[in-house]
């Protein structure tokens, strides 16, 4: 038995070591891609190997895909050991510790696949510079400032627009900009520290949450989140603020399960003050709390009011220094310039509508048509809530439907919230979807970087990212649902034909 346990421990260590090497290789490839920029070819006297080239791009792309698929193989191998019950003792401890080490390894690495982290600093600088206001001025307003030049040296560019994030995240941006004194490297490390601490905190809460609602899947669900390559890269490597939002959402779910209504609502609203997506989870959350109220409805209402009032008071305090009225306060969200996920359900429907007599109302019509399925599911799932697992499943599918159907845009890090909630809902039953969302997002991720280096246009980049990350998983989900429906129909027919006539 000890020999067997030692063998499993060696396998976990080998998978961890291979994963670390592959993540390092991936980052090297991303760095090479970032340096392979289209420009004038060298003169005939210079070595053509010194010039950026399509063959080098193709080699980097192939290396990236192979390395990424190998990382996912390691991920699957670790979870397979967990499902067979082989992770015991030190092997289990290493399985939990290795992704923490990978998180720490990725923190110093400069983000290559997304501009968001540098835009966070630009938003923060607007709150530090005299006369600046991140709620009313676009991030590019700092480009001509001395500190903005430092950002540009790191390759920063951004699409025009005012921050679409919640005020809690905006104040974190301002605090980090002030603490770093505009030093891009220090700010990068601070933003990543927030993302990594939030992600590891979410893993700890997932462990506690599964211990209450599904003890059998406690280790599997936690490892499915901790080892997930998309989670690791988008948070530890790219530093996205979705990590903090997910921490608040999982904390809200844990408080909900623990019958703490005020705390649960507070955490959820803090998530919404980071990014606004958690607002979609509130109806089912309130319905669950109402059904679990027992006989004392008044006490529940008081607790909900207390939680909401505390969140509102915090929001007012956070907004106060930058507030210029409702329109300006939410301008970035209400007037966000969506790049549009071209090859997504939202994009395809918009393309069709713009070629019909309804083209004058195409935008609001497509928004309404694709919001209806989400609203229907939110109402249906809220009405059919019975226990904690139902609530976790409802939240997971709300996040999935929003990502693949209702969202007007898609970026790889948008998939992190659905993945985290699917790991909580049932990491065994829904793992195929976790894997699909993760692989497609990771494979498509470098497209924006390649576009930035001049190899193809923005529309092609967005088509690759949204087509692979959004439309492909939706198509697979629909086909799988149709096959399951057909199989169930066949079983019902066989059952009916097997019943003897009376």
Buried (B, 14 or more C-beta within 10 A) or exposed (E): EEEEBEEBBEBBBEBBEBBBEBBBBBBBBBBBBBEBEBEEEEEEEEEEEEBBBEEBBEBBBEBBBEBBBBBBBBBBBBBEBBBEEBBBEBBBEBBBBBBBEBBEBBBEBBBBBBBBBBBBBBBBBBBBBEEBBBBBBBBBBBBEBEBBEBBBEBBBEBBEBBBBBBBBBBBBBBBBBBEBEBBBEBBBBBBBEBBBBBBBBBBEBBBBBBBEBBEEBBBBBBBBBBBBBBBBBBBBBBBBBBBBBBBBBBBBBBBBBBBBBBBBBBBBBBBBBBBBBBEBBBBBBBBBBBEBBEEEEEEBEEBBEBBBEBBEEBBEEBBEEBBEEEEBBBBBBEEBEBBBBBBBBBBBBBBEBEEEEEEEEBBEBBBEBBBEBBBEBBEEBBEEBEEBBBBBBBBBBBBBBBBBBBBBBBBBBBBBBBBBBBBBBBBBEBBEBBBBBBBBBBBBBBBBBBBBBEBBEEEBBBBBBBBBBBBBBBEBBEEEEEEEEEEEEEEEEEEEEEEEEE
